[in-house]
Structures are given as C-alpha cells and as structure tokens.
Amino acid sequence: MKATLLAAGLLSCIIALTSGTTVAADKPAKSAAQTTLDLYATPAETWDMLQQDSSAILVDVRDPIEVMFTGFAAPTRIHVPLMIADPKSWSDRSSSWAMMKNPEFEAQLTDKLSRLGANKDTPIFMMCRSGSRSASAVNLLASQGYNNVWTVVDGFEGSALKEGNSKGVRAVNGWRNSGLPWSYKVDPAVAWHPAD
C-alpha cells in the first residue's frame, strides 16, 4: 500500500512538473496537518493547478458559518463540512461552541465527486481554515483508493499574526491573504445543504 501511495505521489509531482507548475509545498510541521499521501500545495500552487487542469476539483470542508463570515474561494466546486459547530454544546476549553463531526460527510463528498465525474486519479484539493481538517478529509479519500488528493497548506484563512494590534488575526498567508479570487458570496449550486 505504501509503495502504491508513494508511486501515486511521485506521479502527481511528475505531472505537475511537466505541466509547468511545481507543486512542492513543505510537509506541515503539525502532525494533524500531515496526510498519508504526503501531497501538499500552497494556495498559489493550487490556483495554478486548477487553471491548468479543468478536471481538478477544489473542495472546501469548513463549516458554513466559517464560510459566511470569512469568505469562500471562487473556484471551489464542492462544499461539504467535515465538522459542524454545535450551538447546543459550549466548550470552556476553547471558549467557543464545540465542533461535531458531520455524520454524512463521507457520503456527501463521494456523491458530489461522482456527480462531477471524478475518479481515483482526479486531482482533488482539500481546503479548510488552516490545514488540519483538510488533512483528515485527504486521509479519508486516500483510504477509499483516491491517490491524487492534496491538502492546501495554510488553508483559506492562513496563520495568525504573532504580534501587533491585530495579534491572533489570521492574516499571514492562506488563500484569502494570497491575492487569489474569493468572495463572501457562495455559488448556490456549490453551497452545502444538510439534506444533500
């Protein structure tokens, strides 16, 4: 299995190199953001690949509330949240509402991929806020035999500022802070609906 995953990762890198785009983001230091496929792309690399390969799919796995308040990457073709904020469950540890797993995530994601004609070799780019949830989503698809699934390092919002008046604000990198197309408006055909 590892040899197959390694070969798939090498093939993806060769395709990226021969297509004129180098996709070679560093492996994240945080273990929760690492994937079994070891395929990592920066937002800019992801944008380039989406422009060069019309079969490539960008998937946003953030909660709809995050999307509503922080924006949405324009080329997103699938939106299915991996985790959903539970308004009935306050977390003292995080001083916020707890997140719960979307029990329909796997079925909804694979259904939407199928509707778009994706196969096990289709380039799929997973994006969350900063990289950990997207890594979980990559691993889930990898366990189903998908071999060309990337995590977008730094996610949509990116890293938090470490100092200054806006310390803690996610404004360092990520899709939104890289000058890539995004909007607060979500395409109704892409937006997640719990009944989907």
C-alpha positions in Angstrom: 0.0 0.0 0.0 2.8 2.5 0.9 4.6 1.7 -2.4 1.3 2.4 -4.3 0.8 5.7 -2.4 4.4 6.7 -2.9 4.1 5.9 -6.7 0.9 8.0 -6.9 2.6 10.9 -5.1 5.6 10.7 -7.5 3.3 10.5 -10.5 1.4 13.6 -9.3 4.6 15.5 -8.8 5.8 14.5 -12.3 2.6 15.6 -13.9 2.8 19.0 -12.0 6.5 19.4 -13.1 5.8 18.6 -16.8 2.7 20.9 -16.8 4.9 23.9 -15.9 3.7 24.2 -12.3 5.8 23.0 -9.5 3.7 21.7 -6.6 6.1 21.2 -3.8 4.8 22.8 -0.6 6.7 21.7 2.5 5.2 19.0 4.7 3.5 20.7 7.6 5.3 20.5 11.0 2.0 20.0 12.8 1.2 16.2 12.7 -2.6 16.9 12.5 -2.0 18.7 9.1 0.0 15.8 7.6 -1.6 13.2 5.3 -0.9 9.6 4.3 -0.5 10.7 0.7 2.1 13.4 1.5 0.7 15.7 -1.2 0.8 19.4 -0.1 0.2 22.5 -2.1 0.2 26.2 -1.3 -2.8 28.3 -2.2 -0.9 29.7 -5.2 0.1 26.3 -6.4 -3.4 25.1 -6.0 -4.7 28.0 -8.1 -2.2 27.3 -10.8 -3.2 23.6 -11.0 -6.9 24.5 -11.1 -6.1 26.8 -14.0 -4.1 24.2 -15.9 -6.3 21.1 -15.3 -10.1 21.6 -15.8 -10.7 18.2 -14.2 -9.1 19.4 -10.9 -11.5 19.9 -8.0 -11.2 22.3 -5.1 -13.2 21.1 -2.0 -13.9 23.3 1.0 -14.5 21.3 4.2 -15.3 24.3 6.5 -18.5 24.8 8.5 -21.0 27.1 6.7 -20.7 29.6 9.4 -17.0 30.0 8.8 -17.7 30.5 5.1 -20.4 33.0 5.8 -18.1 35.2 7.9 -14.7 34.8 6.3 -15.4 34.1 2.6 -15.1 31.4 0.0 -12.5 30.6 -2.7 -14.1 31.4 -6.0 -13.0 28.2 -7.8 -14.5 25.9 -5.1 -16.6 23.2 -6.8 -17.6 21.3 -3.7 -18.5 22.5 -0.2 -19.1 19.8 2.4 -18.2 20.5 6.0 -16.2 17.8 7.8 -17.1 19.4 11.2 -20.1 21.5 12.1 -20.5 24.0 15.0 -22.9 22.7 17.6 -24.8 25.6 19.1 -26.0 23.4 22.0 -22.5 22.4 23.1 -20.3 25.1 24.6 -16.6 24.3 25.1 -14.9 26.0 28.1 -11.6 24.8 26.8 -11.8 26.7 23.5 -14.2 29.4 24.8 -16.5 28.7 21.9 -19.1 26.2 20.7 -17.8 22.7 20.2 -17.5 21.2 16.7 -19.1 17.9 15.9 -18.4 15.6 13.0 -20.7 15.8 10.1 -22.1 12.3 10.1 -22.9 12.5 6.4 -19.5 13.9 5.3 -18.2 10.8 3.5 -21.4 10.0 1.7 -22.0 13.6 0.7 -18.4 14.2 -0.5 -18.2 11.0 -2.6 -21.6 11.7 -4.1 -20.6 15.2 -5.2 -17.3 13.9 -6.5 -19.2 11.3 -8.5 -21.6 13.9 -9.9 -18.5 15.9 -11.1 -17.1 12.8 -12.8 -14.1 12.4 -10.5 -12.2 9.1 -10.5 -9.4 7.8 -8.2 -6.8 9.8 -10.2 -8.6 13.1 -10.4 -6.6 15.9 -8.8 -8.6 16.9 -5.7 -7.5 19.8 -3.4 -8.9 19.9 0.1 -9.1 23.2 2.0 -10.2 24.1 5.5 -9.3 27.1 7.6 -5.7 26.3 8.3 -4.9 22.7 7.3 -5.9 20.1 9.9 -9.5 19.3 8.8 -8.4 19.2 5.1 -5.7 16.6 6.1 -8.4 14.4 7.7 -10.5 14.7 4.5 -7.5 13.7 2.4 -6.9 10.7 4.5 -10.5 9.6 4.2 -10.4 9.7 0.4 -7.0 8.0 0.4 -8.5 5.1 2.4 -11.0 4.8 -0.4 -8.3 4.5 -3.1 -8.1 8.1 -4.3 -4.4 8.8 -4.9 -4.2 12.4 -6.2 -5.7 14.2 -3.2 -3.8 17.3 -1.9 -4.2 19.4 1.2 -4.0 23.1 0.7 -1.4 24.2 3.3 -2.4 27.3 5.4 -6.0 26.8 4.2 -8.4 29.6 3.4 -7.6 32.0 6.3 -3.9 31.1 6.9 -1.8 31.7 10.1 -2.4 34.1 12.8 -0.4 37.3 13.3 2.0 36.8 16.3 2.3 40.4 17.4 0.9 43.9 16.9 -2.6 45.3 17.4 -4.1 42.6 15.3 -2.3 39.7 17.1 -4.3 36.5 16.6 -6.0 37.6 13.4 -5.4 35.1 10.6 -3.8 37.4 8.1 -0.4 35.9 7.3 -0.9 33.5 4.4 -3.7 31.2 3.2 -6.0 31.6 0.2 -7.6 34.8 1.2 -4.3 36.5 2.0 -2.5 35.4 -1.1 -4.4 37.7 -3.6 -6.4 34.8 -5.1 -10.0 35.1 -6.1 -12.5 34.8 -3.3 -15.8 36.3 -2.3 -18.4 36.4 0.6 -20.9 35.2 -2.0 -21.2 31.5 -2.3 -22.5 29.9 -5.5 -25.8 28.3 -4.5 -25.0 25.2 -6.7 -21.8 24.7 -4.6 -23.1 25.6 -1.1 -23.6 22.8 1.3 -27.2 21.9 2.2 -27.7 19.4 5.1 -30.2 17.4 3.1 -27.8 16.9 0.2 
